[in-house]
Amino acid sequence: MQRLLSLLALGLAASGPAIAQDIAVTNGRVITNTDQGVIENGTVLMRDGVVVAVGNDVTIPDGARTVDAEGGWITPGIFAPFTQLGLIEVALEDSANDASASSTGFSVAIDVADAFNPRNSYIASNRIEGLTRFAVFPSTGGELFAGQGALGNTSGRNDSLTETGAFVYADLSQSGAATAGGSREAAWLFLEAAFDDARAYPGRYNGGSEGNVLSRLDAAALVDVTRGRVPLVMNVDRAADILRAIRFAEEHAPVQLIIQGGAEAWMVASELAEADIPVLIDPLRNLPASFDSLGATLEAPARLDAAGVTVAYTTETADGYFNARLLPQHAGNAVAHGVPWDDAFRAITLTPAEIYGVGDQYGALAPGYVADVVVWDGDPLEVMSAPTHVFVDGEETEMESRQTRLAERYRDIEDTTPFGYRH
């Protein structure tokens, strides 16, 4: 029997790989995020997980599976640039929360990939809302540096993290100042010393010596940031702190700096645009929750956009470990406060991909792009619209989650069985 199975396996191997089925999504308003613009009554053809054709005159191969958008919208998948998906299942239960490590002596070397769970229940609930790509961030614990983040998709597969060590996250806001010793000047001195340690690695650590502020492992993890190979995502809100961050980036070229938070970034928009530093900002953040964010306003995205700053939207005001699905709603609010629709939609699709250096793979519908495709029953930035089909890497995903299954299970509230047998 074993010999028969072996021969069968050899025969299948010799026959070559199975031919992947072509999938054509038709009869929809296609948002390409390219020079093609919007294609009315368009078609998107996918093959082997990649978009191969987009237009209203696409030839659909014989045998292709066809998905009728029924006049809805066909768009790239949503890309959330600031989440903790896969790290937290229950926020208030330490055993189900791997976002931060407040008691460890490590910082930069901490890697979210080591804790990421692709089967986290919130990944599915975000996917059915149109989210196909996301960045996973650690939270700061007892150190200025939170650690290394990753990029992933919402397929739920074991290989759904597509890039580990994608960036390093540091807190230079008022909370970072508290961590560094109680003042902003101490926080910036710590950051300068950390970069000095990384630039001197490994020589400084030979013979058992230690760095100024970083351990050997942390210094090694920061090397690629100092050389501009890996971005440094910096949490800052106050305009004065953002100006200091710009100066830091200039003094430490070729470091790649990304501003996260940016409540008062609009106040220094021209400086950010000139320095070509992108900002991850929540369009719904408008309350002065701290002295760092006194200038927060719903007009911030429009003002940054008008100044030419590269902007991607987040859901910082919602819980980032399960509510990234609200990104289209947040983008819709940006439109309501002055951002052109095309720019707002780009800020939750192609722009985040570009910021993380993968804009040639994700966030657009064009030949050669990964086939992350979402079909909507209406304008995706309208709160009452919803996806009807979601494709990740060209594979259609189930439109259900733990939450939808629970809703279905308890939809019928009338139970006619005897009380003692109900469940």
C-alpha positions in Angstrom: 0.0 0.0 0.0 2.8 2.4 0.9 4.5 1.6 -2.4 1.2 2.4 -4.3 0.9 5.7 -2.5 4.5 6.6 -3.3 4.0 5.8 -7.0 0.8 7.9 -7.0 2.7 10.8 -5.4 5.4 10.6 -8.0 2.8 10.5 -10.8 1.1 13.6 -9.5 4.5 15.4 -9.1 5.4 14.5 -12.7 2.2 15.9 -14.0 3.3 19.4 -12.8 1.4 21.9 -10.7 -2.3 22.3 -11.0 -3.5 25.1 -13.3 -4.9 27.9 -11.2 -8.4 29.0 -12.0 -8.8 32.5 -13.4 -11.2 34.7 -11.5 -12.9 37.7 -13.1 -14.8 40.2 -11.0 -17.2 42.0 -13.4 -19.9 44.6 -13.7 -18.6 47.1 -11.1 -17.2 50.5 -10.5 -13.5 49.8 -10.4 -11.3 52.1 -8.2 -7.8 51.4 -9.5 -5.6 53.9 -7.6 -3.6 54.3 -10.8 -3.6 56.6 -13.8 -6.6 54.6 -15.1 -8.6 56.3 -12.4 -12.2 55.0 -12.0 -13.5 52.5 -14.6 -17.2 52.3 -14.9 -18.7 48.8 -15.6 -15.2 47.4 -15.3 -13.6 44.0 -14.8 -10.7 42.8 -12.7 -9.1 39.6 -13.8 -7.0 37.6 -11.3 -4.6 34.6 -11.8 -2.3 32.9 -9.4 -2.9 35.5 -6.8 -2.0 38.4 -9.0 -4.1 41.0 -11.0 -3.5 40.3 -14.7 -6.0 42.7 -16.3 -8.2 45.7 -15.4 -10.6 47.6 -17.7 -14.0 47.5 -19.3 -12.9 45.5 -22.3 -11.1 42.6 -20.5 -11.2 39.3 -22.3 -12.3 36.6 -19.8 -10.7 33.2 -20.5 -12.8 30.1 -21.0 -13.4 28.3 -17.8 -12.8 31.3 -15.6 -14.9 31.8 -12.6 -16.9 35.0 -12.8 -18.1 37.1 -9.8 -20.8 39.6 -10.6 -20.3 42.8 -8.6 -23.9 43.7 -9.6 -23.1 47.3 -10.1 -21.2 47.7 -6.8 -17.7 49.0 -6.3 -14.5 47.0 -6.9 -11.5 48.2 -5.0 -8.1 47.2 -3.6 -8.2 45.8 -0.1 -8.0 48.2 2.9 -4.5 48.6 4.4 -4.4 49.5 8.1 -1.0 51.1 8.9 -1.3 51.0 12.7 -2.9 48.0 14.5 -2.3 45.3 17.1 -4.2 42.6 15.2 -3.0 39.2 16.2 -1.4 40.3 19.5 -4.4 40.8 21.7 -7.4 38.5 22.2 -8.6 39.9 25.6 -7.0 43.3 26.4 -7.5 43.1 30.2 -6.2 39.5 30.4 -2.4 39.4 30.6 -2.2 35.8 29.2 -4.1 36.9 26.1 -2.2 40.2 25.6 1.2 40.2 24.0 1.3 43.9 22.9 3.9 45.1 25.4 6.5 43.8 27.8 6.7 46.3 30.7 8.9 44.2 32.9 11.6 43.1 30.4 15.1 44.6 30.0 14.9 44.3 26.2 13.4 46.9 23.8 14.4 47.2 20.1 15.0 43.5 19.9 11.5 42.6 20.8 9.7 41.3 17.7 5.9 41.1 17.4 6.3 38.2 14.9 7.2 36.0 17.9 3.8 36.5 19.4 1.5 37.1 16.4 -1.5 34.7 16.2 -2.9 34.4 12.6 -6.0 32.7 14.0 -6.8 35.6 16.3 -10.6 36.0 16.2 -10.4 39.8 15.4 -8.6 39.2 12.1 -11.6 37.5 10.6 -14.0 40.2 11.8 -11.7 42.9 10.2 -11.4 40.9 7.0 -15.1 40.7 6.3 -15.1 44.5 6.6 -12.7 44.8 3.6 -9.3 44.8 5.5 -6.7 42.7 3.7 -3.4 44.2 4.8 -2.1 45.7 8.1 0.9 46.7 10.1 1.3 45.2 13.6 2.8 47.4 16.3 4.1 46.6 19.7 3.2 48.8 22.6 5.9 50.6 24.7 6.4 49.0 28.1 9.2 50.3 30.4 11.5 51.4 27.6 11.5 54.2 25.0 11.6 51.6 22.2 8.6 49.3 21.9 10.3 46.9 19.5 10.0 45.7 15.9 6.7 45.6 13.9 5.6 43.5 11.0 3.4 43.6 8.0 0.7 40.9 7.3 -2.5 40.0 5.6 -5.9 38.9 6.9 -5.9 35.4 5.3 -5.6 33.7 8.6 -2.9 31.4 7.1 0.2 30.4 9.0 2.3 32.5 6.6 0.1 35.6 6.8 3.0 37.7 8.2 4.6 38.9 5.0 7.4 41.0 6.4 8.9 40.8 9.8 11.2 43.4 11.3 9.5 45.9 9.0 10.0 48.9 11.2 11.0 49.9 14.8 8.6 51.8 17.0 9.6 54.4 19.5 7.7 56.8 21.8 9.0 60.4 21.9 5.7 61.9 23.2 5.1 62.9 26.8 4.7 59.2 27.8 8.1 58.5 26.2 9.6 61.4 28.2 8.2 59.8 31.4 9.8 56.5 30.5 13.2 58.1 29.7 13.4 59.8 33.1 10.8 62.5 33.3 11.5 65.0 30.6 11.6 65.3 26.8 15.3 66.3 26.8 16.1 63.0 28.6 14.1 61.1 25.9 15.9 62.7 23.0 19.3 62.2 24.8 18.4 58.5 25.2 17.5 58.3 21.5 20.8 59.9 20.5 22.7 57.6 22.8 20.9 54.6 21.3 21.8 55.5 17.8 25.4 56.0 18.9 25.3 52.4 20.4 23.9 51.0 17.2 26.5 52.7 15.0 29.3 51.4 17.2 28.0 47.9 17.1 29.6 45.3 17.4 32.9 46.9 18.3 31.7 48.7 21.4 30.4 45.4 22.8 33.5 43.3 22.3 35.2 42.0 25.4 32.0 42.1 27.5 31.6 45.9 27.3 28.1 47.4 27.3 26.6 50.3 25.3 25.6 53.7 26.6 21.9 52.7 26.9 21.3 49.6 24.8 22.1 46.0 25.3 24.0 44.0 22.7 20.8 42.5 21.3 19.0 45.9 21.2 21.9 47.6 19.5 22.1 44.9 16.9 18.4 45.3 16.2 18.7 49.1 15.7 21.6 48.9 13.2 19.4 48.7 10.1 17.4 51.7 11.3 20.5 53.9 11.6 21.5 52.9 8.1 18.1 53.8 6.6 17.2 50.2 5.7 14.3 49.9 8.2 12.0 52.8 9.0 11.7 54.3 12.5 8.1 55.0 13.4 8.0 57.7 16.0 5.0 58.5 18.2 4.8 62.3 18.6 1.9 64.7 18.7 3.1 68.1 19.8 4.2 70.5 17.0 7.4 71.3 18.8 8.3 67.6 19.2 7.6 67.0 15.5 10.0 69.8 14.6 12.6 68.1 16.8 11.9 64.8 15.1 12.5 66.5 11.7 15.8 67.8 12.9 16.7 64.4 14.3 16.0 62.8 10.8 18.2 65.5 9.1 21.1 65.0 11.6 20.9 61.2 11.3 20.5 60.7 7.5 19.7 58.4 5.9 17.3 57.4 8.6 13.7 56.8 7.4 11.3 58.6 9.7 7.5 58.0 9.9 5.4 60.1 12.3 2.6 58.3 14.1 0.0 60.2 16.1 0.7 63.7 14.7 -2.2 65.5 16.5 -0.5 68.9 15.8 1.3 67.8 12.6 -0.9 70.2 10.6 0.8 73.1 12.4 4.1 72.2 10.9 2.8 70.7 7.6 5.1 72.7 5.3 8.2 71.5 7.3 7.0 67.9 7.0 6.3 68.2 3.3 9.7 69.7 2.7 11.4 66.9 4.7 9.3 64.3 2.9 8.2 62.7 6.2 4.9 60.8 6.1 2.3 60.9 8.9 0.0 58.2 10.3 -3.0 60.1 11.7 -6.5 59.4 12.8 -9.1 61.7 11.1 -11.4 61.4 14.1 -8.9 62.6 16.6 -10.1 66.1 17.6 -10.1 66.2 21.4 -7.3 67.6 23.5 -6.7 64.4 25.4 -3.4 65.7 26.7 -1.2 68.7 26.6 0.5 67.2 23.6 -2.7 67.2 21.5 -4.2 70.6 22.3 -4.2 71.4 18.6 -6.1 68.2 17.5 -8.7 69.0 14.9 -11.0 67.2 12.4 -9.5 69.6 9.8 -6.0 68.1 10.3 -6.1 65.6 7.4 -7.3 68.2 4.9 -4.6 70.7 6.0 -1.9 68.1 5.7 -3.2 67.0 2.4 -3.3 70.5 1.0 0.3 71.0 2.1 1.5 68.0 0.2 2.3 65.8 3.2 2.1 62.0 2.6 -0.7 60.9 4.9 -2.2 57.5 5.8 -5.1 57.1 8.1 -5.4 55.1 11.4 -8.1 54.2 13.9 -6.1 55.4 16.9 -9.2 56.7 18.6 -10.7 53.2 18.4 -9.2 50.0 19.9 -6.4 49.1 17.5 -6.5 45.4 18.2 -10.0 44.9 16.8 -11.4 48.1 15.2 -9.1 48.7 12.3 -12.2 47.7 10.3 -13.5 51.2 10.9 -10.9 52.7 8.6 -13.3 53.4 5.7 -15.6 55.3 8.2 -12.7 57.4 9.4 -11.7 58.1 5.8 -15.3 59.1 5.1 -15.1 61.6 8.0 -11.9 63.1 6.4 -13.9 63.6 3.2 -16.6 65.3 5.2 -14.0 67.8 6.5 -12.4 68.7 3.2 -10.2 65.8 1.9 -11.0 64.9 -1.7 -12.5 61.4 -1.9 -9.7 60.0 -4.0 -7.1 61.2 -1.6 -9.0 59.8 1.4 -9.5 56.4 -0.2 -5.8 56.3 -1.2 -4.9 57.0 2.4 -6.3 53.7 3.5 -5.1 51.6 0.6 -2.1 52.6 -1.6 -0.5 55.3 0.6 0.1 53.0 3.6 1.7 50.4 1.3 4.0 53.1 -0.1 5.0 54.4 3.3 6.1 50.9 4.2 7.9 50.4 0.9 5.5 47.9 -0.6 3.5 50.2 -2.8 4.5 48.2 -5.9 2.6 45.2 -4.5 -0.4 46.3 -2.6 -3.0 49.0 -2.6 -3.9 49.3 -6.4 -5.7 47.3 -9.0 -3.2 47.0 -11.9 -1.4 44.2 -13.7 1.3 42.8 -11.4 -0.2 43.8 -8.1 -1.2 41.2 -5.5 -4.9 40.4 -6.0 -6.3 41.9 -2.8 -9.7 42.7 -4.2 -12.9 43.8 -2.3 -16.4 44.0 -3.8 -18.7 46.5 -2.0 -22.4 47.0 -2.3 -21.9 50.8 -2.4 -19.4 53.6 -1.8 -16.8 52.0 0.7 -16.5 55.3 2.6 -20.3 55.4 3.3 -21.0 53.9 6.7 -23.9 51.8 5.4 -21.9 50.1 2.7 -20.4 46.7 3.2 -18.2 44.2 1.3 -19.9 41.3 -0.5 -16.7 39.5 -1.5 -13.1 39.7 -0.2 -10.1 38.2 -2.0 -6.7 38.0 -0.3 -3.9 37.0 -2.5 -6.5 36.1 -5.2 -8.3 33.7 -2.9 -11.8 34.4 -1.9 -12.3 34.4 1.9 -15.3 33.4 4.0 -17.6 36.2 4.9 -18.0 35.1 8.5 -16.3 35.5 11.8 -16.8 34.4 15.4 -19.0 37.3 15.8 -21.2 36.5 12.8 -21.5 32.9 13.9 -22.5 33.9 17.4 -25.1 36.3 15.9 -26.5 33.5 13.7 -26.5 31.1 16.6 -28.6 33.3 18.9 -30.7 35.0 16.2 -33.7 32.9 17.0 -34.5 33.9 20.6 -37.6 31.7 20.8 -36.7 28.4 22.3 -39.6 25.9 22.6 -37.5 23.1 24.3 -38.1 22.5 28.0 -36.2 24.9 30.2 -33.8 22.3 31.6 -32.7 21.3 28.1 -31.9 24.7 26.7 -28.3 25.7 25.9 
